[in-house]
Amino acid sequence: MTPTYESLGEIDPRVAALIESEEARQLRSIRLIPSENHASPAVRAALGSAFTNKYGEGYPGRRYYQGQEFDDALESEVIARAKALFGYPYANVQALSGAPANLAVYSAFMKPYGGRIMAMRLDHGGHLTHGSPVSVTGQWWEIHPYGCNEHDVLDMDAIRRQALEIRPDVLVCGYTAYPRTIDFEAFGAIAKEVGALSLADISHIAGLVAGGAHPSPWPHMDVVTFTTHKTLRGPRAAVILSREQAHAEAIDKAVFPGLQGGPHFATIAAIGVCLAEAATPAFRLYAHRVVDNARALAAALVERGFHVLSGGTDNHLLLVDVRKSRKLPGKRAAVALERVGIELNFNTVPNASELQKPLFPDGIRMGTPSVTTRGMTVADMPRIAEFIDRGLALVKSGRLAEGESMWTDPDARDTLRTEVEAFASGFAAFQYEAG
Ligand SMILES: *Cc1c(COP(=O)(O)O)cnc(C)c1O
């Protein structure tokens, strides 16, 4: 069942070599991209299984193909696990990823050009599929964005006033770059008050919710979407949960035949494995350690004089305004840190300078799901903060001339990279938590 790279190497040496290079790259880097993780060997085995050979349009017991003996049982089992883990009575496990899952929910409840979505603005931490003008979600529906206040946090009273005025059809919470706890109870109450469907997109924090390290959207939110490959540590896919049967039926129809054809059963098998893993005491420990590590990393960065948005974090990620901290543009900081073996991404931040644009942002975003999976603890976080600090200290802050190097000292950069790689290589490729 385990992927056999030996035979792959004989049949397709080029792709095999790229896979090997990517594996090696991941293990020698400090991976801080908060939407990434390392899936377990069991999840990866399920992904490479014979279920990839099977077609089965429809839902368990209602298929358009023969030979459904085991994939019906599989999908039913995975649905049951999703419901049990998150406490919702209905689940759809066929959405191919987070973006199609959100599109399925919107299209289940609104006709194109006939509905209003109220969601967080992209540059304050919302997702493209929450109504960005470059996403069809922002082209087919009327979008009313909300944002953070001057303290970089959500103001639920302001959101309620806005919702009362706008009367959206769908009120969305759940973000890609928001470091604080989401008040699902307040969002659910506002949606109810204004007659909107409440949607919690917990893609980033699904693993924290499953592990009890972030409050659950149950029973406050009508519909919940999440990707399974971020903190939940599963395959690249998504799950849609709902509270009411009528919603669940509309969502199932929107996924298939509305938007998709045959389910990806190998992926569904891998979702099942990650849900079983996420239901264990070891995973609860993992989820809490992710948050402990993020808090420790934020504290270590604050100690080094970095401007951490909202002052810290309650979840797995944090944002740093590197222009305020080190007079650096976010993109240059992210590119520089990649050169020394630290992977994170540049990101817009609320309350930034006038210079900030989506492609020219003031911030960097980082998170601890991957490093925690590799066994790093709070004791390792000051070291990572030190690496980041030293890396950025080697980067020129002013405007660079065409073709000018961003580095003040390329030798010091290379020394740092060697140190970072030695540090990262010292941790396990994947570690199940043991109390
Ligand atoms: C990652 C993410 C998505 C999109 O998931 P994809 O699998 O990349 O399509 C949607 N919403 C939120 C909040 C996310 O973080």
The ligand as an SDF file (V2000), in Angstrom:
LIG
                    3D

 15 15  0  0  0  0  0  0  0  0999 V2000
   -7.1960   27.4010    2.1670 C   0  0  0  0  0  0  0  0  0  0  0  0
   -8.5150   28.0670    2.2610 C   0  0  0  0  0  0  0  0  0  0  0  0
   -9.4970   27.9070    1.2810 C   0  0  0  0  0  0  0  0  0  0  0  0
   -9.2320   27.2610   -0.0540 C   0  0  0  0  0  0  0  0  0  0  0  0
   -8.7750   26.0010   -0.0490 O   0  0  0  0  0  0  0  0  0  0  0  0
   -8.1000   25.3810   -1.3650 P   0  0  0  0  0  0  0  0  0  0  0  0
   -7.9700   23.9600   -0.9810 O   0  0  0  0  0  0  0  0  0  0  0  0
   -6.8170   26.1030   -1.5620 O   0  0  0  0  0  0  0  0  0  0  0  0
   -9.0500   25.5820   -2.4970 O   0  0  0  0  0  0  0  0  0  0  0  0
  -10.7340   28.4810    1.4950 C   0  0  0  0  0  0  0  0  0  0  0  0
  -10.9850   29.1990    2.5940 N   0  0  0  0  0  0  0  0  0  0  0  0
  -10.0580   29.3970    3.5510 C   0  0  0  0  0  0  0  0  0  0  0  0
  -10.4160   30.1980    4.7560 C   0  0  0  0  0  0  0  0  0  0  0  0
   -8.7940   28.8500    3.4120 C   0  0  0  0  0  0  0  0  0  0  0  0
   -7.8830   29.0660    4.3570 O   0  0  0  0  0  0  0  0  0  0  0  0
  1  2  1  0
  2  3  1  0
  2 14  2  0
  3  4  1  0
  3 10  2  0
  4  5  1  0
  5  6  1  0
  6  7  2  0
  6  8  1  0
  6  9  1  0
 10 11  1  0
 11 12  2  0
 12 13  1  0
 12 14  1  0
 14 15  1  0
M  END
$$$$
